[in-house]
Amino acid sequence: MTAQQVLETDIPTLLKQKPELGKDINAIIHFNITGGSGGTWTMDLTKDSDWVTKGTTGEPKMTITVSDEDFVKIREKKLNAQMAAMQGKLKFKPMDMGLAMKLAKLLG
């Protein structure tokens, strides 16, 4: 699994199954994935569909920076997101604890 698969396939599938997760977050999030299969993505959870696009668009409420390897580990539950954040592997800018906790339900 790659970060791109998580963002472009896994998360949209989960949002279709549990739309309340997206409605609860209701924000634009930018993902800056570093490493070999990294890149940038925008997750717009203010919309009812087409949540994830490649590149950065819109005014984000938060930008998440993480390596492709750690992002996949978090998604596969091999790395705890809170531990990754404390170790500096997962960065939120600006740090919004409430939003980060809501995102954890979607990503973890």
C-alpha positions in Angstrom: 0.0 0.0 0.0 1.2 3.5 -0.8 0.3 6.9 0.6 -1.4 7.7 -2.7 -3.6 4.6 -2.4 -4.6 5.5 1.1 -5.5 9.1 0.1 -7.1 8.4 -3.3 -8.8 5.0 -2.6 -9.0 4.0 1.0 -10.2 7.2 2.6 -12.8 8.0 -0.1 -14.2 4.4 0.3 -14.4 4.9 4.1 -16.1 8.3 3.6 -18.7 6.7 1.4 -19.4 4.1 4.1 -19.3 6.6 7.0 -20.1 10.1 5.7 -20.5 11.3 9.2 -16.7 11.2 9.6 -16.3 13.8 6.9 -19.2 15.9 8.1 -17.7 15.9 11.6 -14.4 17.3 10.3 -15.9 19.7 7.8 -12.6 21.3 6.8 -10.0 21.4 4.1 -6.8 19.5 4.9 -3.6 19.6 2.9 -1.3 16.5 3.0 2.4 17.0 2.4 3.7 13.4 2.0 7.5 13.2 1.9 9.6 10.3 0.6 9.8 8.3 -2.6 6.1 7.9 -3.3 5.1 11.2 -1.7 3.4 14.3 -3.0 0.7 16.8 -2.0 -3.0 16.2 -1.8 -6.1 18.2 -0.7 -8.8 16.6 1.3 -11.9 18.8 1.1 -14.4 17.5 3.7 -16.7 20.5 3.2 -18.1 18.7 0.0 -20.4 15.7 -0.3 -18.1 13.8 -2.7 -14.8 14.0 -4.7 -13.0 14.7 -1.4 -9.4 14.0 -2.4 -7.5 15.7 -5.2 -3.8 15.6 -6.1 -2.1 18.9 -5.4 -3.1 21.7 -3.0 -6.2 23.8 -3.5 -8.3 25.9 -1.3 -7.5 27.5 2.1 -6.6 24.6 4.5 -7.6 24.6 8.1 -4.6 22.3 8.7 -1.6 21.0 6.8 -0.3 17.5 7.7 3.4 16.6 7.0 4.4 13.0 7.3 6.7 10.5 5.4 5.0 8.1 3.0 6.3 5.2 5.0 4.9 6.5 8.3 1.6 7.5 6.8 1.0 4.0 5.5 2.1 2.5 8.9 -0.4 4.8 10.7 -3.2 3.6 8.3 -2.3 0.0 8.7 -2.3 0.5 12.5 1.4 -0.4 12.8 2.3 3.1 14.1 0.2 5.0 16.6 -0.6 8.5 15.3 -0.2 10.1 18.7 3.2 8.5 19.2 4.2 9.6 15.7 3.2 13.1 16.5 5.1 13.1 19.8 8.2 11.8 18.0 7.9 14.5 15.3 7.2 12.0 12.5 3.6 13.4 12.1 3.3 17.2 12.0 0.2 19.4 12.1 0.3 23.1 11.1 -1.4 24.9 12.8 -1.8 22.4 15.7 -5.5 22.1 16.3 -6.0 19.2 18.8 -9.8 18.9 18.2 -9.3 18.7 14.5 -6.4 16.3 14.9 -8.5 14.0 17.1 -11.3 13.9 14.5 -8.8 13.2 11.7 -7.4 10.3 13.8 -10.8 8.6 13.5 -10.7 8.8 9.7 -7.0 8.0 9.2 -6.3 5.4 11.9 
